[in-house]
């Protein structure tokens, strides 16, 4: 990993190797290497120091060619110290101004993230025709920004996709977005498995009133007279709730049934449910594996009787946002049902579910945040 430096203070008279004789020519050669060698990472500014007046006059041009400085110093004087302080203070001031401006330019009102590029993030990008790509130094994630407008008011939106599924990748992305973009809300769009007994249909929208990790707990041995009888899982759920302000906005938006009808009507691309599109607020469990077993779903449900569905990322979103240094970023996961977590699980409704989820988020923002 390359290290970055703002200032290098260089003695003009240097040896090139241990035991080598020091000379000003070797110091200048080192200076030129810093500037021309592709394998080196040059500092923003270089200041050379020498006590000899004749060397200052002879090699001053070598520094000034690159807009650097060669300072003639005397141990008993302070003039050279003032010059060094002035350059240092200028670099500090410039860096501070640059980062403050850069941070201000990055700040967004709302973030939207997904776990999958296709189909989830594709449908998020369909929410605008004017996304701008942002790439940050040292960060492999590609961020996209756009503006949502309504009644002469604007909201700046940032969107990104995690590099893989799961709570860990989602928590990492959430933390980066909180630190880089400082949004007030961060939405997660995508697909999930719903519980059939909740009278859910393909494409129905689930809003996580609380999230927990259904894989958090302890595996315990059950013994009888020293003989192993069974191994059972003792869950230790630690739910994180949706913040009250967002919950109030969700409940208000759920009354606007006409918007959901329009979302459903406007889908023309493929499979969709023949049932009226629903949206429900309730508990959603997160775990580290895909479920295609009704018995496992029932085991998870046994610990939360109002469970609506399961997926793989939400708890990472809620946990990372809650524990971010920028704790004003409030998370909300809104995912749509693409299967029922049983043996009949298939991918036939993933596109439709990704569409209804992203569209619900878009209309929710347009109705409740302007």
ZANU-982521 format. One line per field, with one value per residue: residue number from 1; residue in one letter; x, y, z of N, C-alpha, C in turn. Coordinates in steps of 0.05 Angstrom, whole numbers, always signed. Example, Ala and Ser with C-alpha at 12.3 -4.5 7.8 and 13.67 -1.06 7.14 Angstrom:
<atoms>
nr: 1,2 $
rest: A,S $
n_xx: +264,+257 $
n_yy: -114,-45 $
n_zz: +156,+142 $
ca_xx: +246,+273 $
ca_yy: -90,-21 $
ca_zz: +156,+143 $
c_xx: +264,+258 $
c_yy: -66,+1 $
c_zz: +156,+157 $
</atoms>
This chain:
<atoms>
nr: 1,2,3,4,5,6,7,8,9,10,11,12,13,14,15,16,17,18,19,20,21,22,23,24,25,26,27,28,29,30,31,32,33,34,35,36,37,38,39,40,41,42,43,44,45,46,47,48,49,50,51,52,53,54,55,56,57,58,59,60,61,62,63,64,65,66,67,68,69,70,71,72,73,74,75,76,77,78,79,80,81,82,83,84,85,86,87,88,89,90,91,92,93,94,95,96,97,98,99,100,101,102,103,104,105,106,107,108,109,110,111,112,113,114,115,116,117,118,119,120,121,122,123,124,125,126,127,128,129,130,131,132,133,134,135,136,137,138,139,140,141,142,143,144,145,146,147,148,149,150,151,152,153,154,155,156,157,158,159,160,161,162,163,164,165,166,167,168,169,170,171,172,173,174,175,176,177,178,179,180,181,182,183,184,185,186,187,188,189,190,191,192,193,194,195,196,197,198,199,200,201,202,203,204,205,206,207,208,209,210,211,212,213,214,215,216,217,218,219,220,221,222,223,224,225,226,227,228,229,230,231,232,233,234,235,236,237,238,239,240,241,242,243,244,245,246,247,248,249,250,251,252,253,254,255,256,257,258,259,260,261,262,263,264,265,266,267,268,269,270,271,272,273,274,275,276,277,278,279,280,281,282,283,284,285,286,287,288,289,290,291,292,293,294,295,296,297,298,299,300,301,302,303,304,305,306,307,308,309,310,311,312,313,314,315,316,317,318,319,320,321,322,323,324,325,326,327,328,329,330,331,332,333,334,335,336,337,338,339,340,341,342,343,344,345,346,347,348,349,350,351,352,353,354,355,356,357,358,359,360,361,362,363,364,365,366,367,368,369,370 $
rest: X,X,X,X,X,X,X,X,X,X,X,X,X,X,X,X,X,X,X,X,X,X,X,X,X,X,X,X,X,X,X,X,X,X,X,X,X,X,X,X,X,X,X,X,X,X,X,X,X,X,X,X,X,X,X,X,X,X,X,X,X,X,X,X,X,X,X,X,X,X,X,X,X,X,X,X,X,X,X,X,X,X,X,X,X,X,X,X,X,X,X,X,X,X,X,X,X,X,X,X,X,X,X,X,X,X,X,X,X,X,X,X,X,X,X,X,X,X,X,X,X,X,X,X,X,X,X,X,X,X,X,X,X,X,X,X,X,X,X,X,X,X,X,X,X,X,X,X,X,X,X,X,X,X,X,X,X,X,X,X,X,X,X,X,X,X,X,X,X,X,X,X,X,X,X,X,X,X,X,X,X,X,X,X,X,X,X,X,X,X,X,X,X,X,X,X,X,X,X,X,X,X,X,X,X,X,X,X,X,X,X,X,X,X,X,X,X,X,X,X,X,X,X,X,X,X,X,X,X,X,X,X,X,X,X,X,X,X,X,X,X,X,X,X,X,X,X,X,X,X,X,X,X,X,X,X,X,X,X,X,X,X,X,X,X,X,X,X,X,X,X,X,X,X,X,X,X,X,X,X,X,X,X,X,X,X,X,X,X,X,X,X,X,X,X,X,X,X,X,X,X,X,X,X,X,X,X,X,X,X,X,X,X,X,X,X,X,X,X,X,X,X,X,X,X,X,X,X,X,X,X,X,X,X,X,X,X,X,X,X,X,X,X,X,X,X,X,X,X,X,X,X,X,X,X,X,X,X,X,X,X,X,X,X,X,X,X,X,X,X $
n_xx: +17,+11,+40,+18,+44,+47,+88,+158,+218,+282,+350,+400,+452,+468,+480,+475,+473,+482,+541,+562,+593,+570,+539,+519,+504,+486,+441,+408,+403,+372,+327,+309,+297,+253,+215,+212,+209,+166,+152,+154,+119,+106,+113,+68,+94,+163,+217,+281,+340,+398,+461,+499,+516,+536,+519,+464,+456,+477,+444,+392,+358,+346,+307,+267,+250,+211,+174,+186,+222,+286,+317,+361,+392,+409,+436,+434,+396,+327,+298,+295,+265,+215,+201,+195,+153,+113,+104,+88,+41,+10,+2,-27,-73,-92,-102,-142,-183,-192,-211,-256,-288,-291,-318,-366,-386,-397,-438,-503,-575,-606,-594,-592,-587,-567,-562,-552,-528,-558,-623,-632,-603,-604,-657,-660,-627,-659,-693,-679,-655,-609,-560,-497,-432,-390,-326,-284,-220,-182,-226,-264,-317,-368,-402,-465,-497,-556,-610,-672,-731,-783,-836,-802,-764,-706,-675,-615,-590,-556,-532,-514,-485,-473,-413,-423,-472,-504,-498,-450,-423,-462,-463,-412,-415,-456,-432,-390,-419,-447,-403,-378,-419,-459,-518,-586,-624,-620,-637,-653,-663,-693,-699,-736,-755,-822,-872,-920,-966,-978,-1010,-986,-964,-929,-884,-905,-894,-849,-836,-785,-800,-772,-707,-668,-615,-624,-589,-559,-537,-532,-504,-525,-512,-554,-559,-566,-556,-501,-500,-501,-558,-581,-570,-583,-606,-600,-629,-608,-635,-627,-662,-664,-699,-740,-733,-775,-793,-788,-821,-871,-876,-879,-927,-963,-956,-972,-1026,-1038,-1063,-1071,-1023,-993,-1024,-1015,-961,-961,-993,-961,-921,-894,-859,-854,-865,-916,-955,-1025,-1055,-1077,-1028,-994,-970,-933,-918,-873,-838,-775,-730,-660,-607,-549,-554,-588,-655,-693,-733,-790,-796,-751,-763,-808,-785,-755,-797,-821,-797,-813,-874,-901,-872,-856,-822,-759,-690,-623,-592,-612,-605,-551,-551,-583,-554,-503,-515,-538,-493,-457,-408,-434,-490,-538,-558,-611,-634,-673,-704,-733,-761,-783,-828,-803,-803,-823,-790,-790,-790,-808,-783,-760,-731,-768,-798,-764,-747,-795,-805,-759,-769,-819,-803,-762,-792,-831,-799,-781,-830,-846,-805,-815,-866,-863,-818,-812 $
n_yy: -24,+44,+101,+166,+232,+299,+336,+337,+345,+359,+346,+377,+357,+294,+222,+168,+115,+72,+86,+113,+171,+236,+286,+347,+340,+288,+292,+324,+288,+249,+279,+288,+235,+225,+256,+234,+179,+126,+88,+111,+150,+214,+269,+324,+373,+394,+413,+436,+438,+474,+494,+523,+580,+582,+534,+540,+580,+553,+507,+522,+528,+476,+461,+500,+492,+453,+480,+477,+489,+514,+524,+567,+556,+578,+559,+594,+631,+653,+663,+626,+587,+612,+614,+559,+547,+577,+552,+502,+514,+534,+488,+457,+488,+488,+433,+424,+458,+434,+383,+395,+420,+378,+340,+366,+368,+315,+302,+274,+271,+225,+154,+96,+27,-38,-111,-142,-135,-148,-172,-127,-76,-56,-41,+0,+38,+50,+88,+139,+180,+206,+193,+202,+179,+164,+155,+138,+151,+94,+63,+11,+9,+31,+89,+121,+182,+224,+270,+278,+312,+357,+402,+449,+435,+398,+334,+303,+242,+183,+121,+52,-13,-72,-113,-166,-215,-216,-203,-181,-156,-118,-89,-67,-34,+0,+27,+54,+88,+119,+147,+172,+200,+217,+211,+226,+187,+117,+72,+4,-34,-90,-162,-216,-272,-290,-306,-354,-360,-309,-289,-270,-249,-258,-205,-172,-121,-114,-82,-71,-71,-86,-116,-176,-223,-286,-328,-320,-343,-402,-467,-525,-584,-638,-682,-747,-782,-778,-791,-770,-741,-705,-646,-580,-515,-456,-397,-328,-275,-207,-158,-100,-41,-5,+65,+111,+158,+144,+100,+124,+154,+112,+86,+126,+130,+80,+83,+102,+74,+77,+89,+42,+10,+35,+24,-31,-35,-11,-46,-82,-119,-175,-234,-225,-218,-235,-217,-162,-113,-113,-80,-88,-75,-100,-151,-174,-225,-236,-274,-317,-351,-377,-395,-452,-484,-502,-520,-499,-445,-444,-456,-409,-372,-388,-360,-309,-290,-255,-253,-232,-244,-270,-256,-237,-192,-148,-141,-129,-78,-48,-54,-32,+21,+39,+37,+70,+124,+169,+178,+199,+178,+142,+76,+38,-20,-43,-92,-138,-194,-251,-305,-362,-386,-442,-510,-502,-458,-410,-370,-340,-294,-254,-208,-178,-170,-141,-95,-76,-65,-25,+15,+26,+49,+94,+124,+129,+163,+208,+223,+228,+256,+306 $
n_zz: +0,-17,+15,+30,+29,+52,+58,+47,+80,+62,+69,+33,+24,+16,+25,-22,-9,+49,+82,+40,+10,+27,-13,-47,-100,-100,-68,-101,-143,-117,-108,-161,-175,-142,-167,-218,-219,-230,-194,-145,-96,-99,-52,-36,-31,-30,+11,+11,+51,+68,+96,+72,+36,-16,-39,-37,-75,-121,-128,-125,-169,-184,-148,-154,-206,-202,-173,-119,-57,-36,+22,+56,+115,+181,+242,+284,+271,+259,+215,+172,+197,+201,+147,+136,+171,+148,+98,+116,+146,+104,+73,+110,+116,+62,+53,+92,+73,+23,+36,+66,+27,-10,+21,+29,-22,-30,+4,+13,+11,+14,+13,-28,-28,-53,-53,-97,-164,-210,-207,-176,-168,-219,-226,-189,-213,-256,-236,-248,-301,-302,-275,-242,-243,-187,-164,-111,-82,-65,-55,-77,-91,-135,-138,-149,-165,-164,-176,-144,-158,-138,-138,-139,-102,-84,-76,-62,-84,-70,-95,-90,-99,-62,-59,-56,-34,+31,+103,+122,+77,+66,+113,+111,+64,+80,+123,+96,+63,+101,+123,+79,+51,+85,+91,+108,+109,+95,+48,+35,-21,-55,-60,-27,+15,+28,+79,+69,+100,+114,+77,+31,-35,-98,-109,-70,-21,+31,+91,+136,+201,+244,+250,+255,+268,+249,+255,+299,+360,+401,+394,+425,+464,+479,+531,+561,+618,+607,+554,+488,+462,+428,+386,+392,+370,+403,+399,+399,+391,+374,+364,+320,+317,+270,+263,+299,+271,+216,+215,+225,+178,+141,+156,+143,+88,+71,+69,+19,-28,-83,-107,-103,-136,-185,-191,-198,-244,-282,-294,-345,-364,-355,-316,-267,-207,-204,-164,-123,-110,-50,+11,+69,+137,+183,+224,+199,+186,+184,+153,+141,+99,+40,+41,+27,+49,+81,+134,+161,+157,+190,+238,+248,+249,+296,+336,+329,+324,+289,+243,+177,+133,+106,+93,+70,+85,+115,+172,+176,+151,+187,+235,+223,+209,+257,+290,+267,+263,+246,+269,+255,+209,+186,+179,+132,+109,+51,+19,-33,-43,-74,-72,-31,+4,+4,-22,-73,-91,-139,-193,-220,-208,-192,-221,-223,-168,-152,-181,-159,-107,-113,-139,-100,-60,-88,-97,-44,-24,-56,-39,+17,+34,+13 $
ca_xx: +0,+27,+35,+17,+56,+43,+113,+184,+240,+305,+377,+411,+476,+460,+492,+455,+472,+496,+570,+569,+599,+548,+545,+495,+496,+470,+415,+393,+395,+350,+304,+299,+285,+226,+198,+209,+207,+138,+148,+153,+95,+118,+97,+57,+114,+189,+234,+309,+354,+428,+472,+520,+505,+544,+502,+438,+457,+482,+424,+365,+342,+337,+283,+247,+240,+187,+159,+193,+239,+311,+320,+387,+386,+431,+427,+431,+376,+300,+285,+290,+243,+190,+194,+186,+127,+93,+97,+73,+14,-5,-6,-49,-97,-102,-113,-167,-202,-198,-228,-283,-303,-297,-339,-391,-396,-406,-462,-528,-598,-616,-579,-606,-567,-577,-543,-547,-529,-581,-639,-639,-591,-613,-683,-655,-617,-682,-709,-669,-640,-587,-541,-469,-414,-370,-306,-269,-194,-179,-252,-271,-346,-377,-426,-480,-514,-575,-628,-701,-742,-812,-844,-778,-746,-689,-662,-593,-592,-533,-539,-491,-490,-452,-398,-433,-495,-498,-498,-423,-419,-481,-454,-389,-424,-471,-412,-376,-438,-451,-380,-372,-442,-474,-546,-605,-637,-608,-657,-644,-682,-686,-718,-736,-775,-844,-885,-946,-989,-984,-1027,-969,-963,-905,-882,-914,-872,-846,-820,-775,-805,-748,-690,-650,-600,-635,-567,-545,-545,-513,-510,-523,-516,-573,-549,-581,-537,-476,-502,-511,-584,-588,-557,-603,-597,-613,-625,-604,-641,-624,-675,-661,-724,-742,-736,-803,-800,-792,-845,-894,-878,-887,-955,-978,-954,-987,-1054,-1041,-1065,-1071,-995,-986,-1039,-1001,-936,-968,-1003,-940,-902,-901,-836,-853,-883,-926,-978,-1051,-1068,-1071,-1002,-996,-946,-938,-898,-871,-811,-762,-706,-637,-589,-526,-558,-613,-673,-712,-744,-812,-791,-732,-779,-826,-768,-749,-822,-828,-785,-826,-899,-910,-852,-866,-805,-731,-671,-596,-576,-624,-593,-526,-558,-593,-533,-482,-525,-541,-467,-440,-402,-455,-514,-563,-567,-631,-637,-699,-703,-759,-757,-808,-828,-798,-809,-834,-771,-796,-778,-817,-768,-747,-724,-787,-810,-743,-748,-819,-801,-739,-783,-839,-788,-749,-813,-843,-780,-782,-855,-845,-789,-828,-890,-860,-793,-811 $
ca_yy: +0,+69,+121,+193,+252,+327,+351,+325,+363,+344,+357,+377,+341,+267,+199,+152,+89,+71,+86,+129,+199,+254,+309,+361,+328,+263,+302,+332,+264,+237,+297,+282,+208,+227,+269,+220,+150,+118,+70,+127,+167,+240,+286,+348,+394,+387,+435,+428,+454,+474,+516,+537,+600,+576,+512,+551,+594,+535,+486,+533,+524,+448,+460,+519,+481,+439,+497,+471,+510,+508,+545,+570,+559,+582,+549,+616,+650,+643,+670,+602,+573,+625,+605,+531,+548,+588,+531,+481,+525,+535,+460,+449,+503,+479,+406,+426,+470,+415,+361,+406,+424,+352,+327,+380,+360,+287,+299,+269,+270,+197,+133,+71,+6,-65,-132,-154,-117,-157,-150,-106,-50,-47,-27,+26,+57,+58,+109,+164,+179,+225,+185,+209,+159,+175,+136,+150,+139,+73,+50,-2,+12,+52,+103,+136,+203,+237,+288,+276,+339,+360,+429,+466,+425,+377,+316,+289,+214,+166,+93,+34,-41,-86,-130,-193,-217,-222,-181,-169,-138,-96,-72,-52,-14,+20,+44,+72,+109,+138,+164,+189,+216,+228,+215,+226,+160,+98,+51,-20,-46,-117,-185,-232,-294,-284,-328,-359,-356,-280,-283,-254,-257,-249,-177,-156,-105,-118,-61,-83,-56,-93,-137,-191,-245,-312,-347,-312,-360,-422,-496,-539,-613,-649,-708,-762,-800,-776,-799,-748,-746,-686,-620,-560,-487,-438,-371,-304,-253,-180,-142,-71,-31,+18,+89,+120,+177,+130,+83,+141,+160,+88,+82,+146,+123,+55,+90,+112,+49,+82,+89,+14,+1,+45,+9,-57,-32,-2,-68,-95,-134,-204,-246,-210,-230,-226,-206,-134,-109,-105,-71,-94,-68,-120,-161,-189,-238,-238,-297,-319,-371,-377,-415,-465,-505,-491,-527,-479,-420,-446,-454,-381,-360,-396,-341,-284,-299,-237,-252,-230,-256,-273,-248,-241,-168,-126,-136,-115,-50,-35,-53,-14,+49,+45,+39,+88,+149,+188,+164,+211,+164,+123,+55,+25,-40,-48,-113,-150,-223,-264,-333,-367,-401,-470,-526,-492,-433,-407,-342,-329,-268,-236,-182,-163,-163,-119,-72,-65,-55,+1,+35,+34,+67,+120,+139,+136,+187,+231,+231,+233,+270,+332 $
ca_zz: +0,-19,+35,+19,+47,+43,+58,+52,+86,+51,+71,+6,+23,+24,+12,-35,+5,+74,+79,+17,+16,+22,-31,-56,-125,-94,-58,-124,-157,-103,-114,-188,-174,-130,-187,-244,-217,-229,-171,-121,-93,-91,-34,-49,-32,-20,+19,+16,+71,+68,+112,+56,+17,-44,-48,-41,-101,-143,-132,-121,-193,-184,-133,-165,-231,-195,-155,-92,-46,-23,+43,+69,+144,+200,+268,+304,+261,+259,+190,+157,+211,+193,+120,+138,+183,+128,+79,+131,+151,+79,+66,+128,+108,+36,+57,+106,+55,+2,+47,+73,+2,-21,+37,+24,-49,-29,+22,+0,+29,+17,+0,-34,-33,-58,-50,-123,-187,-226,-219,-156,-173,-246,-223,-175,-234,-273,-223,-258,-327,-299,-254,-246,-229,-169,-154,-90,-79,-46,-50,-102,-96,-153,-128,-169,-153,-181,-162,-146,-156,-135,-128,-136,-82,-93,-58,-74,-79,-76,-97,-93,-96,-48,-77,-53,-16,+59,+123,+124,+55,+69,+136,+101,+46,+96,+138,+77,+54,+123,+127,+55,+40,+108,+85,+131,+109,+77,+41,+21,-39,-63,-60,-3,+16,+46,+91,+56,+119,+117,+53,+13,-63,-111,-113,-47,-10,+60,+103,+161,+225,+260,+238,+273,+255,+259,+259,+323,+382,+411,+389,+451,+464,+498,+539,+581,+630,+593,+525,+470,+451,+406,+385,+386,+367,+422,+387,+416,+373,+385,+343,+318,+306,+252,+279,+300,+250,+191,+218,+221,+149,+127,+161,+128,+59,+66,+63,-9,-43,-112,-116,-107,-160,-209,-193,-209,-271,-300,-299,-371,-374,-351,-295,-244,-193,-212,-140,-119,-97,-21,+25,+97,+156,+203,+229,+178,+197,+166,+158,+124,+78,+26,+52,+10,+66,+97,+162,+172,+160,+213,+262,+252,+257,+324,+355,+324,+312,+269,+222,+150,+113,+112,+72,+78,+88,+130,+199,+171,+146,+212,+255,+215,+212,+286,+303,+251,+276,+238,+278,+246,+186,+194,+159,+128,+88,+37,-1,-43,-43,-99,-68,-5,+20,+5,-43,-99,-96,-165,-199,-240,-200,-181,-235,-214,-140,-152,-192,-140,-84,-120,-145,-75,-48,-103,-91,-16,-21,-69,-24,+46,+40,+1 $
c_xx: +17,+19,+36,+27,+51,+70,+137,+205,+266,+331,+390,+435,+469,+478,+469,+452,+486,+526,+580,+576,+575,+557,+519,+485,+479,+443,+397,+385,+372,+324,+292,+286,+257,+207,+193,+204,+177,+132,+147,+128,+104,+100,+86,+78,+141,+205,+262,+322,+384,+438,+491,+507,+511,+527,+474,+436,+460,+459,+395,+347,+331,+311,+261,+236,+213,+169,+163,+213,+265,+316,+349,+382,+412,+421,+420,+409,+348,+285,+277,+267,+216,+182,+183,+158,+106,+85,+80,+44,-3,-15,-29,-75,-110,-115,-140,-189,-211,-217,-255,-300,-310,-319,-366,-403,-407,-432,-487,-550,-606,-598,-597,-585,-582,-555,-535,-547,-553,-597,-642,-629,-599,-639,-680,-645,-638,-699,-701,-655,-615,-568,-513,-452,-394,-352,-288,-242,-193,-204,-261,-300,-350,-403,-439,-497,-533,-592,-657,-713,-773,-818,-821,-760,-730,-678,-639,-592,-565,-541,-514,-501,-467,-438,-406,-457,-485,-496,-471,-418,-437,-473,-430,-397,-439,-452,-398,-395,-443,-428,-375,-394,-461,-504,-563,-619,-621,-628,-642,-667,-674,-708,-715,-755,-797,-856,-913,-969,-995,-1001,-1012,-969,-937,-906,-891,-890,-872,-827,-811,-780,-783,-733,-674,-636,-610,-614,-551,-555,-523,-523,-505,-527,-536,-565,-567,-562,-510,-476,-514,-537,-590,-571,-578,-591,-614,-609,-622,-609,-638,-636,-667,-685,-720,-746,-765,-811,-806,-816,-870,-898,-889,-918,-973,-978,-970,-1017,-1059,-1040,-1062,-1042,-986,-1000,-1025,-975,-941,-977,-981,-919,-911,-880,-836,-873,-891,-950,-1004,-1066,-1060,-1046,-1006,-969,-952,-913,-897,-842,-801,-736,-684,-619,-568,-530,-585,-630,-692,-725,-765,-808,-772,-746,-796,-809,-761,-774,-829,-817,-796,-852,-910,-891,-865,-849,-776,-714,-643,-580,-586,-611,-566,-530,-565,-570,-511,-491,-528,-514,-447,-432,-422,-482,-540,-573,-586,-636,-666,-697,-731,-753,-783,-805,-824,-801,-818,-816,-776,-784,-786,-803,-756,-743,-745,-798,-789,-744,-772,-816,-781,-752,-802,-825,-776,-770,-827,-825,-781,-807,-856,-828,-803,-853,-884,-835,-791,-831 $
c_yy: +25,+87,+148,+213,+279,+341,+333,+346,+348,+359,+355,+359,+313,+246,+184,+125,+92,+69,+102,+157,+216,+277,+322,+349,+303,+270,+310,+308,+250,+253,+291,+254,+209,+238,+252,+190,+142,+101,+85,+144,+194,+255,+310,+370,+384,+413,+424,+448,+452,+498,+533,+555,+593,+553,+521,+564,+574,+516,+496,+527,+495,+445,+476,+509,+466,+454,+489,+492,+498,+531,+544,+575,+564,+575,+571,+635,+636,+648,+645,+585,+585,+616,+576,+530,+557,+567,+510,+490,+527,+508,+451,+462,+493,+451,+408,+437,+450,+393,+371,+410,+397,+338,+340,+372,+332,+284,+295,+268,+241,+178,+109,+50,-20,-85,-144,-133,-122,-177,-125,-78,-39,-31,-1,+46,+65,+80,+137,+160,+196,+218,+193,+190,+174,+152,+150,+136,+117,+57,+38,+1,+35,+64,+119,+157,+214,+256,+280,+304,+338,+388,+447,+458,+401,+360,+302,+261,+201,+137,+76,+6,-54,-105,-160,-193,-221,-197,-167,-149,-114,-77,-55,-29,+8,+39,+64,+95,+129,+157,+182,+209,+227,+231,+214,+199,+143,+75,+27,-32,-74,-137,-201,-255,-286,-309,-331,-353,-327,-270,-264,-266,-247,-219,-160,-145,-107,-96,-71,-64,-62,-115,-151,-213,-271,-333,-341,-329,-380,-450,-511,-569,-620,-677,-721,-784,-801,-784,-777,-756,-729,-661,-600,-532,-471,-409,-349,-279,-226,-160,-112,-60,-9,+43,+99,+139,+163,+112,+99,+148,+136,+84,+102,+139,+98,+60,+97,+88,+53,+81,+60,+2,+10,+31,-17,-55,-25,-23,-83,-116,-164,-213,-225,-224,-218,-214,-177,-131,-99,-94,-75,-86,-89,-131,-177,-200,-240,-262,-299,-339,-368,-400,-426,-488,-492,-497,-507,-452,-421,-445,-424,-366,-365,-375,-312,-289,-281,-235,-251,-245,-258,-264,-248,-216,-149,-120,-122,-85,-36,-32,-33,+15,+57,+50,+56,+112,+171,+176,+177,+198,+141,+102,+46,+5,-45,-68,-126,-180,-234,-295,-337,-385,-430,-485,-518,-466,-433,-377,-328,-301,-248,-208,-165,-153,-140,-93,-60,-53,-27,+22,+44,+54,+94,+136,+146,+161,+211,+241,+240,+250,+298,+351 $
c_zz: +0,+4,+21,+39,+34,+40,+63,+57,+81,+56,+43,+4,+35,+12,-2,-22,+31,+69,+56,+26,+9,+5,-40,-83,-121,-83,-81,-141,-144,-108,-141,-190,-163,-151,-211,-242,-212,-204,-145,-120,-82,-71,-49,-51,-20,-13,+25,+35,+67,+83,+95,+35,-12,-55,-53,-69,-124,-149,-129,-145,-195,-169,-146,-192,-226,-175,-125,-82,-34,-4,+55,+99,+159,+228,+287,+295,+262,+233,+174,+170,+203,+165,+120,+151,+164,+108,+92,+136,+126,+70,+84,+121,+82,+39,+71,+88,+34,+13,+55,+48,-10,-6,+32,-2,-48,-14,+6,+20,+35,+2,-6,-41,-40,-54,-77,-145,-205,-210,-201,-164,-200,-243,-207,-196,-253,-261,-233,-284,-325,-276,-262,-230,-212,-160,-134,-87,-58,-40,-77,-110,-116,-143,-150,-155,-174,-163,-166,-141,-154,-124,-121,-113,-93,-70,-73,-65,-86,-76,-101,-88,-81,-67,-75,-35,+13,+77,+124,+103,+57,+91,+127,+83,+61,+111,+120,+68,+76,+126,+104,+49,+61,+102,+110,+133,+89,+73,+30,+5,-46,-61,-34,-5,+36,+58,+79,+75,+124,+93,+34,-15,-74,-116,-90,-32,+20,+70,+131,+185,+246,+245,+259,+257,+266,+263,+284,+347,+389,+404,+416,+448,+486,+505,+560,+592,+615,+564,+509,+457,+426,+408,+376,+384,+386,+412,+407,+399,+388,+365,+344,+305,+286,+269,+278,+278,+224,+192,+214,+192,+134,+131,+146,+98,+53,+61,+34,-28,-74,-123,-121,-132,-185,-213,-207,-238,-291,-307,-324,-380,-372,-330,-275,-232,-204,-188,-137,-102,-69,-11,+55,+113,+178,+206,+205,+190,+175,+173,+137,+102,+66,+37,+30,+24,+84,+127,+175,+176,+185,+239,+268,+261,+286,+344,+349,+309,+290,+245,+194,+130,+123,+88,+84,+86,+109,+157,+196,+166,+172,+232,+248,+217,+241,+300,+288,+268,+270,+245,+270,+220,+195,+172,+156,+105,+77,+15,-9,-46,-71,-97,-39,+12,+23,-19,-71,-107,-124,-170,-216,-233,-189,-194,-225,-185,-138,-162,-171,-116,-90,-125,-119,-61,-61,-95,-61,-11,-32,-53,+5,+53,+27,+15 $
</atoms>
